[in-house]
Amino acid sequence: MRWKQARLTTCICGAQLHSNNIDGFSADLQNLLLAPYDSNVGALSIGERWSLARLLGALSKFGLQGKPLKKASRRTTSVERLLVSDGASLIVDRLGCFTLFDRLRVPRANAGNLPLLSEVFPHLLAMLRKQLSEATYSWMLDLLEAYVVYSSQHGTPVLWERKGVSVGKTQRGRPKARSSRIATMLSQTGCAVPTRHTGAGRRKFLVSHVDLENMRNARSSLVRLKAAARYAGMSVERVRALAKTGLIVANGNRIDRKSIDRLLGGIAEVSIRSVHELDEPIGLPEALRLYVTVDASAKFFSHIVSGVVRLAVEPDGIPTLRDILVDRRDVMALTQVFAQQGTKISIVEAARRLGVKQEVMYHLINVGLVSTCTGILRRRAARVVDIDELQKFTEQFVPLCTVAKTMGISARNAPAWARQNGIEVVTGPTIDGGRQYWIRRTRNVNSLL
């Protein structure tokens, strides 16, 4: 019907227009068409809003596969009205758009690799570029960018490098971090982010500006081992021992300075709660140097934090190691307990526990029956014996004189008696020049004891 042929009351066919029923717009569609300029679609014209609602409704009705807009054009007027109404409700509800995109996603065969936006939504960007105007196309790209952020926060991340948008600098004006730089920060801070491995062997990371700033802040507190030792006021070996036990945080060959501050702050809090006076005050660095071995550092600091050792802190703002005072008697008593509980003992102590002379103990070590390692005894390097190794030796061997005495055989006739009964003599004067005979434990030998 031409415009000049229209009448207010009758149609060209003669029908009365005022008697026809009118299908009104839905509330969401009315809100969309009457949305003010400051809304999310305020920059779009009425026609652009209509076409945008029609596109989202077609995607919701027919899916992404094929041509949803072509399928929508073949339907009746009622279907057209339904599509536009559904699309208008999606535009108003952004979370509903995200739910629609989750439903349209194509599942990936390689679940371990971070997918691209073009892989989970095939042909979507090309369809938007062809079917929409410049303004509606830009609105849909902004919606997809918001969906990428939403999906990364809800465990289904998607990688999308939006073309035509300048990302040369971050929000604070810093230059954009390269992939190699991000990989270095990830390895140093121990963070894990979704990663995509390309066919050319490159890696792409999904990192937000907030995550990047957090990694930079965490990396700034990581220092090398020597710098951490100077910062803490300890030796490098002692810092390494504390990091090995987890009292301070280490990442590779770097130490987190904040963990050192937390350790010293915990000691300061214990000293504030302590109401006992120190009988013989001594600086904590001096106590460590004179009484506490490197191997016992972790146990010593754990007992300090638990309040076993009396403490006092100089009233200085931020506590340092040199500002902490301890009681000398408490430190010496604690180190004696550590010495008794230690797993490494001297050769002299091992001989005492076996009940043999030191010469016999040294011979057992030299012939390889008891193994030793290098350790620290009273702040000097020495050969030490592990208690477990000593226990293993006593479970395998026994002195021949012990068995002979039980059987009522003299020490002179004991070697001949052992050979006659098929008992293996592993060391002794006639075997390797040792001072005492030792035999291997067997079931028969254990039955004689």
C-alpha positions in Angstrom: 0.0 0.0 0.0 1.4 3.4 -1.0 1.6 6.2 1.4 -0.9 8.4 -0.4 -3.4 5.5 -0.6 -3.5 5.1 3.2 -6.5 6.2 5.1 -6.9 6.6 8.8 -10.1 4.5 9.0 -10.1 2.1 6.0 -7.7 0.0 4.1 -7.3 0.0 0.3 -9.4 -3.1 0.3 -12.2 -1.4 2.2 -11.6 -3.1 5.5 -12.2 -1.0 8.6 -8.8 -0.5 10.3 -10.2 0.4 13.7 -11.8 -3.0 14.1 -8.5 -5.0 13.7 -6.7 -6.3 16.8 -3.2 -4.8 17.4 -0.3 -7.0 18.6 1.7 -4.8 20.9 5.5 -5.0 21.5 6.8 -6.9 24.5 8.0 -4.9 27.5 11.7 -5.7 26.8 11.3 -4.6 23.2 9.6 -1.3 24.2 12.4 -0.7 26.6 15.0 -1.4 23.9 13.4 0.9 21.4 12.9 3.7 24.0 16.2 3.3 25.7 17.9 6.6 26.5 21.2 7.8 25.1 23.2 6.9 28.3 22.2 3.2 28.0 24.4 0.4 26.5 22.5 0.8 23.2 21.9 4.5 23.3 24.3 5.2 20.4 22.3 2.9 18.1 19.4 4.0 16.0 15.9 2.4 16.2 16.6 0.3 13.1 20.0 -0.8 14.4 18.5 -1.9 17.7 15.8 -3.8 15.8 18.4 -5.6 13.6 20.6 -6.4 16.6 17.6 -7.9 18.5 16.7 -9.9 15.4 20.2 -11.3 15.1 20.4 -12.4 18.8 17.0 -13.9 18.6 17.9 -15.9 15.5 21.1 -17.2 17.2 19.0 -18.2 20.2 16.4 -20.0 18.1 18.4 -21.6 15.3 21.9 -21.8 16.7 25.2 -20.9 15.1 25.5 -23.7 12.5 24.3 -22.8 9.0 22.7 -19.4 8.4 20.4 -18.4 11.3 19.4 -15.1 9.7 18.4 -16.8 6.4 16.4 -19.3 8.4 14.6 -16.5 10.2 13.7 -14.7 6.9 11.9 -17.8 5.7 9.5 -18.0 8.7 6.1 -16.3 9.3 5.5 -12.9 10.8 4.7 -14.5 14.2 8.2 -16.1 14.2 9.8 -12.8 13.3 8.0 -11.1 16.2 9.1 -13.9 18.5 12.7 -13.6 17.4 12.9 -9.9 17.9 11.2 -10.1 21.3 13.7 -12.8 22.5 16.6 -10.8 21.1 15.4 -7.7 23.0 15.3 -9.6 26.3 18.9 -10.8 25.6 20.1 -7.3 25.0 18.6 -6.1 28.2 20.0 -9.1 30.2 23.8 -9.3 29.5 24.1 -12.5 31.7 21.5 -14.0 29.4 23.8 -13.3 26.4 26.6 -15.0 28.2 24.4 -18.0 28.8 23.5 -18.0 25.1 27.2 -18.0 24.1 27.9 -20.9 26.5 25.2 -22.8 24.8 26.5 -22.0 21.3 30.1 -23.0 22.0 31.5 -25.9 20.0 33.3 -28.5 22.2 37.1 -28.8 21.7 38.8 -32.1 20.9 42.0 -31.0 22.7 40.7 -30.1 26.1 44.2 -29.3 27.5 44.9 -26.4 25.0 43.4 -23.0 25.4 40.9 -22.5 22.5 40.6 -19.5 20.3 37.3 -17.5 20.0 37.1 -18.4 16.3 37.4 -22.1 17.2 34.6 -22.2 19.8 32.3 -19.9 17.6 33.1 -20.8 14.0 32.0 -18.3 11.3 30.5 -16.0 14.0 32.9 -13.0 13.4 32.5 -13.3 9.6 28.7 -13.4 9.9 28.7 -10.3 12.2 30.9 -8.4 9.9 28.7 -9.1 6.8 25.2 -8.8 8.4 25.6 -5.8 10.8 26.3 -2.2 10.4 29.5 -0.6 11.8 27.8 0.5 15.0 26.0 -2.8 15.7 29.1 -4.7 14.7 31.2 -2.7 17.3 28.5 -3.4 19.9 28.7 -7.1 19.3 32.5 -7.1 19.5 32.3 -5.3 22.9 29.8 -8.0 24.0 32.2 -10.8 22.9 35.1 -9.1 24.7 33.0 -9.0 27.9 32.1 -12.7 27.4 35.9 -13.5 27.2 36.4 -11.9 30.6 33.4 -13.7 32.0 34.4 -17.1 30.7 38.0 -16.7 32.1 36.5 -16.0 35.5 34.1 -19.0 35.4 36.6 -21.8 34.4 36.0 -21.9 30.6 38.6 -19.4 29.3 38.8 -18.4 25.6 41.7 -16.6 23.9 40.9 -13.7 21.7 43.2 -11.0 20.4 40.8 -8.4 19.1 42.1 -6.8 15.9 41.8 -3.1 15.5 42.1 -2.4 19.2 45.4 -0.9 20.5 46.8 -2.9 23.3 50.3 -1.5 23.2 50.2 -0.3 26.8 48.5 -1.5 29.9 46.1 0.6 32.0 48.9 2.2 34.0 50.8 3.2 30.8 53.4 0.4 31.0 54.3 -1.3 27.7 52.6 -4.6 27.0 54.6 -7.5 28.4 55.9 -10.0 25.8 55.1 -13.7 26.0 58.7 -14.6 27.0 58.5 -12.0 29.8 55.2 -13.4 31.0 56.6 -17.0 30.9 59.6 -15.8 33.1 57.3 -14.2 35.6 55.1 -17.3 35.8 58.0 -19.6 36.4 59.4 -17.3 39.1 56.2 -16.7 40.9 54.8 -20.2 40.5 51.4 -18.9 39.1 49.4 -21.0 36.6 47.3 -19.4 33.9 45.5 -20.9 30.8 48.0 -21.4 28.0 47.7 -22.1 24.3 50.5 -23.9 22.3 50.4 -22.9 18.7 51.4 -25.1 15.8 54.6 -23.1 15.4 55.7 -23.9 18.9 54.8 -20.5 20.5 52.9 -20.0 23.7 50.1 -17.6 24.4 48.9 -16.8 27.9 45.5 -15.6 29.1 46.5 -13.0 31.7 44.5 -10.0 32.8 46.0 -6.6 33.8 45.3 -7.4 37.4 47.0 -10.7 37.3 50.0 -9.2 35.5 50.3 -6.5 38.2 50.1 -9.1 41.0 52.8 -11.2 39.4 55.0 -8.1 39.0 54.5 -7.2 42.7 55.2 -10.8 43.7 58.3 -10.9 41.5 59.6 -7.6 43.0 59.8 -9.3 46.5 61.9 -12.2 45.1 65.6 -11.8 45.7 68.6 -14.0 45.2 69.9 -16.2 48.0 72.8 -13.9 49.0 70.6 -10.8 49.0 68.1 -12.7 51.2 70.8 -13.7 53.6 72.0 -10.1 53.9 68.4 -8.9 54.4 67.7 -11.5 57.1 71.1 -11.1 58.8 71.9 -14.9 58.5 74.3 -17.0 56.6 73.4 -18.3 53.2 73.4 -22.0 54.4 71.0 -21.1 57.2 68.6 -19.3 54.9 68.7 -22.3 52.5 67.9 -24.6 55.4 64.9 -22.5 56.5 63.7 -22.4 52.9 64.0 -26.1 52.6 61.7 -26.7 55.6 59.2 -24.0 54.4 59.6 -21.5 57.2 60.5 -19.0 54.5 59.2 -19.2 50.9 61.6 -20.0 48.1 61.0 -20.2 44.4 63.8 -21.9 42.7 67.0 -20.0 43.6 65.1 -16.9 44.8 63.7 -16.1 48.3 60.6 -14.1 49.1 61.5 -11.2 51.3 57.9 -11.0 52.5 58.2 -14.4 54.1 61.3 -13.3 56.0 59.3 -10.3 57.3 56.5 -12.6 58.3 58.9 -14.9 60.2 60.5 -12.0 62.0 57.1 -10.4 62.7 55.9 -13.7 64.3 58.9 -13.7 66.5 58.2 -10.0 67.5 54.6 -10.9 68.4 55.8 -13.7 70.6 58.2 -11.4 72.4 55.4 -8.9 73.0 53.3 -11.6 74.7 56.3 -12.8 76.8 56.3 -11.3 80.3 59.4 -13.1 81.6 62.7 -11.3 82.0 65.9 -12.6 80.5 68.5 -13.9 82.9 71.4 -13.8 80.4 70.3 -11.8 77.3 72.1 -12.4 74.1 71.5 -11.2 70.5 69.8 -13.8 68.3 72.5 -13.6 65.6 75.2 -14.3 68.2 73.1 -17.2 69.6 72.8 -18.7 66.2 76.5 -18.3 65.5 77.6 -19.9 68.8 75.1 -22.5 69.7 72.7 -23.4 66.9 73.9 -25.6 64.0 72.6 -25.1 60.4 70.7 -28.4 60.5 68.9 -27.4 63.6 67.9 -23.9 62.3 64.3 -24.9 61.4 63.6 -26.6 64.7 65.1 -23.7 66.6 63.0 -21.0 64.9 59.9 -23.2 65.2 60.5 -23.4 69.0 61.0 -19.6 69.1 57.7 -19.0 67.4 56.0 -21.4 69.7 57.2 -19.5 72.8 59.7 -22.0 74.2 62.6 -19.5 74.3 62.2 -16.3 76.2 62.5 -13.3 73.9 62.8 -9.5 73.9 62.7 -7.1 71.0 64.3 -3.7 70.8 61.5 -1.0 70.3 62.4 -0.2 66.8 59.5 -0.2 64.2 60.2 -3.1 61.9 62.1 -5.9 63.8 65.3 -7.2 62.4 67.4 -10.2 63.5 69.9 -8.0 65.4 67.1 -6.3 67.4 65.9 -9.6 68.9 67.3 -10.8 72.2 67.1 -14.3 73.6 68.0 -16.0 76.9 71.3 -17.8 76.7 70.3 -20.6 79.1 67.1 -21.3 77.1 69.1 -21.5 73.8 71.8 -23.9 75.3 69.1 -26.2 76.8 67.3 -26.3 73.5 70.4 -27.1 71.5 71.2 -30.0 73.9 67.8 -31.4 73.2 68.5 -31.1 69.5 71.8 -32.9 69.9 70.1 -35.8 71.6 67.3 -35.9 69.0 69.6 -35.5 66.0 69.9 -38.2 63.3 73.6 -37.6 62.7 76.1 -38.6 65.5 79.8 -38.6 65.7 81.9 -41.7 65.3 82.8 -41.6 69.0 79.1 -41.5 69.9 78.4 -44.4 67.5 81.1 -46.5 69.2 79.6 -45.7 72.6 76.1 -46.8 71.4 77.5 -50.1 69.9 79.5 -50.7 73.1 82.8 -51.1 71.3 86.1 -49.3 71.3 86.7 -46.4 68.9 89.4 -48.3 67.0 86.8 -51.1 66.2 84.3 -48.5 65.1 86.8 -46.8 62.7 87.6 -50.2 61.3 84.0 -51.1 60.6 83.7 -47.7 58.8 86.9 -48.3 56.8 85.9 -51.8 55.6 82.5 -50.4 54.5 80.2 -52.2 57.0 79.0 -48.8 58.3 78.6 -45.8 56.0 79.3 -42.2 56.9 78.7 -38.8 55.4 80.1 -35.3 55.9 78.2 -33.2 58.5 78.6 -30.4 60.9 79.6 -31.2 64.5 80.1 -28.2 66.9 80.5 -25.8 63.9 83.1 -27.9 62.1 83.0 -30.4 59.3 83.4 -34.0 60.2 82.4 -37.5 59.3 79.1 -38.4 61.0 77.0 -41.6 61.2 73.3 -41.7 60.6 71.3 -43.3 63.4 69.3 -45.3 60.9 72.5 -46.6 59.3 73.7 -47.7 62.7 70.4 -49.5 63.4 70.6 -51.2 60.1 74.2 -52.5 60.9 73.1 -53.9 64.3 70.2 -55.7 62.6 72.6 -57.4 60.1 75.7 -58.1 62.3 76.6 -59.1 65.8 79.9 -59.5 67.7 81.2 -63.2 67.6 82.1 -62.9 71.3 78.5 -62.2 72.2 77.3 -65.5 70.6 80.3 -67.5 71.9 79.7 -66.3 75.5 76.1 -67.4 75.2 77.1 -70.8 74.0 79.9 -71.2 76.7 82.7 -71.1 74.2 85.9 -69.4 74.9 87.0 -66.4 72.8 90.0 -68.3 71.5 87.9 -71.2 70.1 85.1 -69.0 68.8 86.4 -68.5 65.2 86.9 -72.2 64.7 83.5 -73.0 66.2 81.8 -70.4 63.8 83.4 -72.0 60.7 82.4 -75.5 61.8 78.8 -74.4 62.1 78.7 -72.5 58.8 78.5 -69.0 60.4 79.8 -66.2 58.2 82.6 -64.2 59.8 82.7 -60.8 58.0 85.5 -59.1 59.8 88.2 -59.9 62.4 91.9 -60.3 63.0 92.3 -63.2 60.6 89.9 -61.8 58.0 91.0 -58.2 57.4 93.1 -57.3 60.4 90.3 -56.0 62.5 90.5 -56.0 66.3 87.2 -57.8 66.8 85.3 -60.6 65.1 81.8 -59.8 63.7 79.4 -62.3 62.2 76.4 -62.0 60.0 73.0 -62.5 61.6 71.0 -65.5 60.4 68.0 -67.3 61.7 70.3 -69.8 63.4 72.4 -67.1 65.0 69.4 -65.3 66.3 68.1 -68.5 67.8 71.4 -68.8 69.8 71.1 -65.3 71.3 
